[in-house]
């Protein structure tokens, strides 16, 4: 497992562990039916996570290489 710069990673709330601002690993950004952006990934411990993003944050995460594009 490689160590990444977590400052650029998408951060989300983990419902299972109740932690805030958890860096999302293996994030995949996709568009919702209404045209919004959503990131799906995990916290590194096997817990799935999702986060709703603005267009600017979604495109910045893809540009930074911390998320993959799925649209």
N, C-alpha and C positions, 0 to 999 in steps of 0.2 A: 504494500500500500504506500503510495507516495504522499508526501506532505505538501499541501497546497496553501497558498496565501488566502486565509479565510476572510480577509477584509473585503475582497471583491465578490465573495460567494453570496448567493441568495440566502437570506436568513428568514426563518419561519418559526411558528409556534408548533411545538410537538404536543399533540393531544394526549398521547399515551403517557409521556413522562411529565407533562405540564411545565416544560421548560420553554422560556422565551428566547428569541434571537438565536436559534440553533442553526449553524451552517448546513445548508442542504447539499448533499453529495449526489453525483450522477444526475443532476437536474436536467429535465427536458422541458423546454418551453413550447407550448402549443396555444392555438387560438380557440376561444370558446365559440359557441354558436352565435352569440350576440356580438362578437368581434373583440372581446377582451382577451387578455393574456393570462395564462395559468402555468405555473411551474410545478412539476411533479418530480419527486426524488425520495431520498431516504436520509436518515441522520447518521448513518455509519454503524448503527447498532441493530439494524434490521427493521426499524420503525418507519413506515411510509409517511411522507409529508407532502402537503400541497400548499401553494401560496398564490394568491391573486396579485398580479403585477400591473403597473402602468406600462404603456407602450415604451416609454423611455427606459424604464428599469429592465424590461424584458430584452430590448434590443441591446442595451449596454452589457447585460450578462452574457449574451451571445457573443458580442464583440470582444469581451474580456476572456472568453474561452472557458467560463465556468458553467455554461449551459449549452445544450444542443438544441438546434432549431427543428421543430416538428410541424411546420406549416409551409 
